[in-house]
């Protein structure tokens, strides 16, 4: 696995966890984050 793939996956996991914990963040992020 390339380092950039690992970095992207780590950031994606953080953002998903943050969205679960913070409803305002979740509302904003669903409109702006690309889904993979």
Backbone as a chain_set.jsonl record, in Angstrom:
{"seq": "XXXXXXXXXXXXXXXXXXXXXXXXXXXXXXXXXXXX", "coords": {"N": [[0.842, -1.175, 0.0], [0.533, 2.19, -0.829], [1.924, 5.113, 0.714], [0.346, 7.433, 0.501], [-2.204, 6.397, 0.073], [-2.71, 5.177, 2.518], [-2.697, 7.447, 4.159], [-4.93, 8.865, 3.131], [-6.971, 7.049, 3.766], [-6.793, 7.051, 6.555], [-7.475, 9.723, 7.176], [-10.082, 9.77, 6.12], [-11.36, 7.919, 7.813], [-11.149, 9.294, 10.248], [-12.747, 11.564, 9.696], [-15.244, 10.377, 9.296], [-15.707, 9.31, 11.841], [-15.788, 11.666, 13.325], [-18.084, 12.837, 12.216], [-20.016, 11.092, 13.185], [-20.019, 11.759, 15.867], [-20.539, 14.476, 16.011], [-23.188, 16.309, 15.164], [-23.655, 18.689, 13.708], [-21.289, 18.933, 12.247], [-21.573, 16.624, 10.733], [-23.78, 17.264, 9.095], [-22.71, 19.331, 7.542], [-20.488, 18.065, 6.378], [-21.494, 16.005, 4.776], [-22.42, 17.285, 2.566], [-20.145, 18.276, 1.388], [-17.958, 16.491, 1.362], [-16.207, 14.163, -0.632], [-17.351, 10.955, -1.603], [-16.021, 7.708, -1.358]], "CA": [[0.0, 0.0, 0.0], [1.296, 3.424, -0.881], [1.74, 5.99, 1.863], [-0.766, 8.359, 0.299], [-3.444, 5.646, 0.271], [-2.867, 5.031, 3.966], [-3.048, 8.77, 4.669], [-6.313, 9.146, 2.741], [-7.851, 6.173, 4.54], [-6.759, 7.529, 7.932], [-8.262, 10.953, 7.235], [-11.482, 9.403, 5.89], [-11.86, 7.292, 9.035], [-11.294, 10.361, 11.235], [-13.896, 12.389, 9.349], [-16.451, 9.589, 9.544], [-15.896, 9.252, 13.29], [-16.188, 13.016, 13.74], [-19.467, 13.019, 11.791], [-20.864, 10.321, 14.096], [-20.037, 12.4, 17.176], [-20.903, 15.893, 15.905], [-24.26, 16.358, 14.167], [-23.462, 19.838, 12.826], [-20.221, 18.538, 11.331], [-22.134, 15.625, 9.817], [-24.609, 17.961, 8.113], [-21.822, 20.068, 6.632], [-19.556, 17.193, 5.66], [-22.167, 15.195, 3.764], [-22.59, 18.104, 1.373], [-18.871, 18.697, 0.811], [-16.949, 15.441, 1.277], [-16.398, 13.158, -1.687], [-17.504, 9.579, -1.116], [-15.222, 6.748, -2.115]], "C": [[0.889, 1.242, 0.0], [0.984, 4.278, 0.342], [0.563, 6.93, 1.704], [-2.11, 7.661, 0.46], [-3.732, 5.486, 1.761], [-3.307, 6.359, 4.581], [-4.507, 9.096, 4.357], [-7.295, 8.32, 3.558], [-7.928, 6.631, 5.998], [-7.611, 8.777, 8.093], [-9.741, 10.647, 7.063], [-12.096, 8.785, 7.146], [-12.073, 8.336, 10.126], [-12.544, 11.191, 10.953], [-15.211, 11.654, 9.586], [-16.747, 9.493, 11.034], [-16.376, 10.602, 13.812], [-17.645, 13.273, 13.389], [-20.43, 12.25, 12.694], [-21.039, 11.035, 15.43], [-20.594, 13.82, 17.138], [-21.937, 16.061, 14.794], [-24.114, 17.549, 13.218], [-22.37, 19.543, 11.801], [-20.75, 17.557, 10.296], [-22.97, 16.29, 8.73], [-23.748, 18.677, 7.086], [-20.985, 19.131, 5.775], [-20.248, 16.368, 4.584], [-22.363, 15.973, 2.474], [-21.262, 18.384, 0.669], [-17.845, 17.587, 0.632], [-17.229, 14.489, 0.125], [-16.509, 11.775, -1.06], [-16.716, 8.64, -2.0], [-15.844, 5.386, -2.084]], "O": [[1.87, 1.322, 0.74], [-0.093, 4.172, 0.928], [-0.149, 7.199, 2.672], [-3.065, 8.274, 0.938], [-4.871, 5.644, 2.203], [-4.195, 6.384, 5.433], [-5.238, 9.557, 5.234], [-8.329, 8.827, 3.993], [-8.999, 6.602, 6.605], [-8.387, 8.88, 9.043], [-10.573, 11.203, 7.78], [-13.233, 9.099, 7.498], [-13.065, 8.278, 10.852], [-13.314, 11.487, 11.868], [-16.187, 12.258, 10.032], [-17.903, 9.584, 11.447], [-17.275, 10.662, 14.651], [-18.372, 13.868, 14.184], [-21.544, 12.712, 12.941], [-22.093, 10.929, 16.056], [-21.078, 14.312, 18.158], [-21.6, 15.965, 13.614], [-24.424, 17.424, 12.033], [-22.515, 19.869, 10.622], [-20.413, 17.65, 9.116], [-22.873, 15.914, 7.561], [-24.033, 18.629, 5.89], [-20.794, 19.376, 4.584], [-19.63, 16.062, 3.565], [-22.461, 15.378, 1.4], [-21.252, 18.695, -0.521], [-16.936, 17.731, -0.185], [-18.366, 14.06, -0.067], [-15.822, 11.476, -0.084], [-16.733, 8.751, -3.226], [-15.305, 4.448, -2.671]]}, "num_chains": 1, "name": "protein.A"}
